[in-house]
């Protein structure tokens, strides 16, 4: 029987502005990645989001990004592998403190936005991030784009890795995500998103914008919590997976130590 994790990025606001919506989405997901203050978030939001996730028995991960609040961490920066290593260690540590204060444990690390995409194709940055995660805790799971340099670097470092796929993004024939600046980057039709997700998990394939099937590993599915109908969309993805006979569970229960 197929099993997959359903994750959502959270705590990406200030002063707990989105906690109401996040609480609703938490009913459907199994893992969350919480912003650590560089691209979004603040101490109060981090603490409240950690507590909220634990109340819903959802696994917690750190979501480190580039230090770019104005650009929401989506603008690429020319950073060295050493800088990437240090900002990842720093941000994991900030969230780890809040998780530890609640008597819980971090499950994973998932880079955010431009840092995620840069590490997907840049082996040097990917290795620095993987080494940072391993140095903090070798039991942490590293989330990365399926088929990317980040997944390869995590495996090389000795980490468990979770290949991530996206419910609401389109793909290119090389397995990369379509750039957000392009008009067809996002999938806005719920049925199309559901069909893409089911096929990625059950068949290990995704149809690219070039109309070719691309092999893909789906350990965890990302859904975005900032859309106008995010809660309804999360519910549809969760129910559709169950109807297809796919078990939805925390990725840590699927991946072996």
Residue pairs with C-beta under 8 A, 6 or more apart in sequence:
1 245
1 246
1 247
2 201
2 202
2 245
2 246
2 247
3 246
3 247
3 248
3 249
3 253
3 254
4 201
4 218
4 219
4 220
4 221
4 241
4 246
4 247
4 248
4 249
4 254
5 30
5 31
5 162
5 219
5 220
5 221
5 248
5 249
5 250
5 251
5 254
6 28
6 29
6 30
6 31
6 220
6 221
6 223
6 234
6 237
6 238
6 241
6 248
7 29
7 30
7 31
7 32
7 33
7 61
7 110
7 143
7 164
7 220
7 221
7 222
7 223
7 251
8 25
8 26
8 29
8 31
8 32
8 33
8 222
8 223
8 224
8 225
8 234
9 32
9 33
9 35
9 63
9 110
9 112
9 222
9 224
9 225
10 18
10 22
10 25
10 32
10 33
10 34
10 35
10 49
10 53
10 225
11 22
11 34
11 35
11 40
11 41
11 45
11 46
11 49
11 63
12 18
12 35
12 39
12 40
12 41
12 63
12 72
12 225
12 226
13 40
13 41
13 45
14 40
14 41
14 42
14 45
15 42
15 44
15 45
16 44
16 45
16 48
16 49
17 45
18 225
18 226
19 45
19 48
19 49
19 52
21 225
21 230
21 231
22 49
22 52
22 225
23 52
23 56
24 231
25 223
25 225
25 230
25 231
25 234
26 32
26 52
26 53
26 56
26 58
27 56
27 234
27 235
28 231
28 234
28 235
28 237
28 238
29 58
29 223
29 234
29 238
30 58
30 59
30 248
30 249
30 250
30 251
31 58
31 59
31 60
31 61
31 107
31 108
31 220
31 250
31 251
32 49
32 53
32 58
32 59
32 60
32 61
33 61
33 62
33 63
33 108
33 110
33 112
33 143
34 41
34 46
34 49
34 50
34 53
34 60
34 61
34 62
34 63
34 95
35 41
35 45
35 46
35 63
35 65
35 112
36 46
36 62
36 63
36 64
36 65
36 91
36 92
36 94
36 95
37 43
37 46
37 91
37 94
38 64
38 65
38 66
38 67
38 68
38 69
38 73
38 87
38 91
39 65
39 66
39 67
39 68
39 69
39 71
39 72
39 73
39 74
39 112
39 113
40 65
40 69
40 72
40 73
41 49
43 98
46 94
46 95
46 98
47 98
47 101
50 60
50 95
50 98
50 99
50 102
50 104
51 102
53 59
53 60
54 60
54 102
54 104
58 250
59 107
59 108
59 250
59 251
59 252
60 95
60 99
60 104
60 106
60 107
61 106
61 107
61 108
61 109
61 110
61 141
61 143
62 91
62 92
62 95
62 96
62 106
62 108
62 109
62 110
63 95
63 109
63 110
63 111
63 112
64 87
64 88
64 90
64 91
64 92
64 109
64 111
64 112
64 115
65 73
65 91
65 111
65 112
65 113
65 114
65 115
66 73
66 75
66 76
66 77
66 79
66 87
66 112
66 113
66 114
66 115
67 87
68 74
68 75
68 77
68 114
72 113
73 112
73 113
73 114
73 115
74 113
74 114
74 180
75 114
76 114
76 117
76 118
77 114
79 87
79 125
81 124
81 125
81 127
81 128
82 128
84 115
84 119
84 125
84 128
84 129
84 132
85 128
85 129
85 131
85 132
86 132
88 109
88 111
88 128
88 129
88 132
88 133
89 132
89 135
89 136
92 106
92 109
92 132
92 133
92 136
92 140
93 136
95 106
96 106
96 136
99 105
99 106
106 137
106 140
107 140
107 141
107 250
107 251
107 252
108 140
108 141
108 142
108 143
108 162
108 251
108 252
109 133
109 140
109 141
109 142
109 143
110 116
110 142
110 143
110 144
110 164
111 119
111 129
111 143
111 144
111 150
115 125
115 129
116 144
116 145
116 150
117 145
117 177
118 125
119 125
119 126
119 129
119 144
119 148
119 149
119 150
119 153
120 126
120 144
120 145
120 148
120 149
120 150
120 176
121 148
121 149
121 176
122 149
123 149
123 152
123 153
125 149
126 144
126 148
126 149
126 150
126 152
126 153
126 154
127 153
127 156
127 157
129 142
129 150
129 153
130 142
130 150
130 153
130 154
130 156
130 157
130 159
131 157
133 140
133 142
133 154
133 157
133 159
134 140
134 157
134 158
134 159
138 158
138 159
139 160
139 257
140 159
140 160
141 159
141 160
141 161
141 162
141 251
141 252
141 255
142 150
142 151
142 154
142 159
142 160
142 161
142 162
143 161
143 162
143 164
143 220
144 150
144 151
144 154
144 161
144 162
144 163
144 164
145 151
145 163
145 164
145 175
145 176
145 177
146 163
146 164
146 165
146 175
146 216
146 217
146 218
146 219
147 163
147 175
147 215
147 216
147 217
148 175
151 161
151 163
154 160
154 161
155 161
160 255
160 256
160 257
161 219
161 255
162 219
162 220
162 251
162 255
163 216
163 217
163 218
163 219
163 220
164 219
164 220
164 221
164 222
165 197
165 200
165 201
165 206
165 216
165 217
165 218
165 220
165 221
165 222
166 177
166 221
166 222
167 187
167 193
167 194
167 196
167 197
167 221
167 222
167 223
167 233
167 237
168 186
168 187
168 188
168 193
168 223
168 224
168 227
168 233
169 177
169 178
169 185
169 186
169 187
170 177
170 178
170 184
170 185
170 186
170 187
170 208
170 209
171 177
171 178
171 206
171 207
171 208
171 209
171 214
171 216
172 178
172 208
172 209
172 210
173 208
173 209
173 210
173 212
173 214
174 214
175 214
175 215
175 216
177 185
178 184
178 185
178 209
179 185
180 186
184 209
187 193
187 196
190 229
190 233
190 236
193 233
193 237
194 236
194 237
194 240
196 206
196 207
197 221
197 237
197 240
197 241
198 240
198 241
198 244
198 246
199 205
199 206
199 207
200 206
200 216
200 218
200 221
201 218
201 221
201 241
201 244
201 246
202 244
202 246
204 215
204 216
204 217
204 218
205 213
205 214
205 215
205 216
206 213
206 214
206 216
207 213
207 214
208 214
219 251
219 254
219 255
220 251
221 237
223 230
223 233
223 234
223 237
224 230
225 234
227 233
238 248
241 248
242 248
